């Protein structure tokens, strides 16, 4: 959902304008669920928190993300997981890679959240946190776009849990011209692309 909210609108618009005869379809879900669909062959490619540790997949960094912990405005400063151990944690399903990172932050600190409540959208997550019901992890790129951001405070996480990257992943045996075009368009559009990757040749796409 974070990718759909911040990166995809401009990317898909540019792809459609450049290659109008290519038919696009999109689903959003957790990284784990979408990776499974790519491996099954039901999706051509996926933008996920990566890299995915499967030999049948290949990929490249699409863009980097910074994760932050959000709390209500009246919450005490959070300098470690112990400062949030009594709070309810709002998160996506357990196949969400960001949830895995946040739960690791608690676990590595030797504590646990008060409870975990699964939420289906960042907007609902923000509303719950702003109301003082608990805490959540959210990408800074998403937080900057949300009108409710003034109702929460952000707390910096340690680098091991804060810094992540969204990868474009595809099956090694299914690197089609359409997926290749998406890869090079991402490289062309985003400043945080890998510096050692260059567009080497024009692309012809399957219709």
Secondary structure, 3 states (H helix, E strand, C coil): CHHHHHCHHHHHHHHHHHCCCCCCCCCCCCHHHHHHHHHHCCCCCEEEECCCCCCCEEEEEEEEEEEEEEEECCCCCCCCHHHHCCCEEEECCCCCHHHHHHHHHHHHCCCCCCEEEECCCHHHHHHHHHCCCEEEEEEHHHHCCCHHHHHEEEEECCHHHHEEEEEEEEEHHHCCHHHHHHHHHHHHHCCCCCCCCCCCCCCCCCC
